[in-house]
């Protein structure tokens, strides 16, 4: 008899740990969200926070910015967007970066989706006691890129 947990169970436990590090009362929130269908919670948390968050290539800030943008584009402005806005902030995504992602969204996802997402971002900033900041300047963004990924920044701006 094999007493080792299944790969999915391991991913779920890793994902749950990651989620609880990012979200206050994360375990209780997951339990409440998936109490009717715990298998869905195991799958979602295992894949998103156990597998995808553990992959190399994107730092947590960028990973959450991508998630936030994709959720806006999908039109899902309920719990998925709320969770990723909170985990984005917890991952170190600056409020100015979050507003900039939102400002880019209408060009690709449409104004109704971006406006709906703005309501959630406003709520998050209010709950966190944050003022809506001005967008970062291009120079500030470049500085963040260079500090965060020397190789990527150099490659990005290298003349071909």
NORDA-V949361 format. One record per pair of residues at least 4 apart in sequence whose C-alpha atoms are under 8 Angstrom apart, sorted by the first residue. I is the first residue (numbers start at 1). J is the second residue. Records with the same first field share a line. If there is no record, write none. Layout:
# NORDA-V949361
I = J  J
This chain:
# NORDA-V949361
5 = 9  10
6 = 10
7 = 11
8 = 12  42  43  46
9 = 13  42  46
10 = 14  46
11 = 15  45  46  47  50  51
12 = 16  42  43  45  46  47  49  50
13 = 17  46  50
14 = 18  46  49  50
15 = 19  45  46  47  48  49  50  51  53
16 = 20  26  27  45  46  49  50
17 = 21
18 = 22  49  50
19 = 23  26  27  45  49
20 = 24  25  26  27
21 = 26
22 = 26  86  87  90  91
23 = 86  87  90
25 = 29
26 = 30
27 = 31
28 = 32
29 = 33
30 = 34  41
31 = 35  38
33 = 41
34 = 38  40  41
37 = 41
38 = 42
39 = 43
40 = 44
41 = 45  46
42 = 46
43 = 47
44 = 48  49
45 = 49  50
46 = 50  51
47 = 51  52
48 = 52  53
49 = 53  54
50 = 54
51 = 55
53 = 60  63
58 = 62  63
59 = 63
60 = 64  88  91  92
61 = 65  88  91  92  93
62 = 66  93
63 = 67
64 = 68  84  85  87  88  91  93
65 = 69  88  93  98  101
66 = 70
67 = 71  84
68 = 72  81  84  85  88  101
69 = 73  101  102  105
70 = 74
71 = 75  76  77  80  81
72 = 76  77  81  105  109  113  114  117
73 = 105  108  109  110  113
74 = 109
75 = 109  113
76 = 80  81
77 = 81  82  113  116  117  120
78 = 82
79 = 83
80 = 84
81 = 85  117  120
82 = 86  120  121  124
83 = 87
84 = 88
85 = 89  121  124
86 = 90  124
87 = 91
88 = 92  93
89 = 93  94  95
93 = 97  98
94 = 98
95 = 99  130  132  133
96 = 100  132  133  134  135  136
97 = 101  135  136
98 = 102
99 = 103  132  133  135
100 = 104  135  136
101 = 105
102 = 106  114  117  118
103 = 114
104 = 108
105 = 109  110  111  113  114
106 = 110  111  112  113  114
107 = 111
109 = 113  114
110 = 114
111 = 115
112 = 116
113 = 117
114 = 118
115 = 119
116 = 120
117 = 121
118 = 122
119 = 123
120 = 124
121 = 125
122 = 126  132
123 = 127
124 = 128
125 = 129  130  131  132
126 = 130  131
136 = 140  141
137 = 141
138 = 142
139 = 143
140 = 144
141 = 145
142 = 146  153
143 = 147
144 = 148
145 = 149  150  152  153
146 = 150  152  153  154
149 = 153
150 = 154
151 = 155
152 = 156
153 = 157
154 = 158
